[in-house]
Amino acid sequence: EVQLLESGGGLVQPGGSLRLSCVASGFTFSTYAMSWVRQAPGKGLEWVSGISTSGGGTYYADSVKGRFTISRDNSKNTLSLQMSSLRADDTAVYYCVKDYGGSLGWFDPWGQGTLVTVSS
Amino acid sequence: IQMTQSPSSLSASVGDRVTITCRASQSITNHLNWYQQKPGKAPKLLIYAASSLQSGVPSRFSGSGSGTDFSLTISSLQPEDFATYYCQQSHSTRGFGQGTKVEIQ
């Protein structure tokens, strides 16, 4: 069974940093692109960042460019999102998703999500 | 690429035929996917590449369209279908529509 398990969420002050992790199992992690998608409370879905199979290609939404860094460790089946200069509007549930890559980029499956709250 | 869904919400009854539309600001060929999300749960893939039904998804769900105009149709609404639906383009990076909430009439 394909599983994605996120961790690392929590409460952080504005301007602070946080690192999210996602451990994948049940598929050959190194052969799939991956993405992070977030959802602010009561709001819709927002794609945040994506990464190619090797990690050589990284992509970001304009809202997080320059503040967030996506990375992966294929030896540990782990996807990460380093978030810095956090703002109140970064408060959201962050989902790790398996991304079918390129223009075939549908997301399946999704992790259960980890909540990030940015507040003083 | 901007994705615009309509309507933003709708009320329907069990057994109704429901159609949700999604319009892209430029052509995305068939690079359009649909998701269902229930409260407190992660989204679930329903349709990929505009019209391909994801494995395990009931056949009452169908997708159509190409270029800039797409639709998701539920042929006979069931109680478990009351949820929020999102379209997502994969033509240029990634992006979602704002969602359509399907409520019980």
Interface residues (C-beta under 8 A of the other chain):
Chain A: S35 V37 G44 L45 E46 W47 G50 Y59 A61 Y95 D99 Y100 G102 S103 L104 G105 W106 F107 D108 P109 W110 G111 Q112 G113
Chain B: T29 H31 N33 Y35 Q37 A42 P43 K44 L45 Y48 A49 Q54 Y86 Q88 S90 H91 T93 R94 G95 F96 G97 Q98 G99
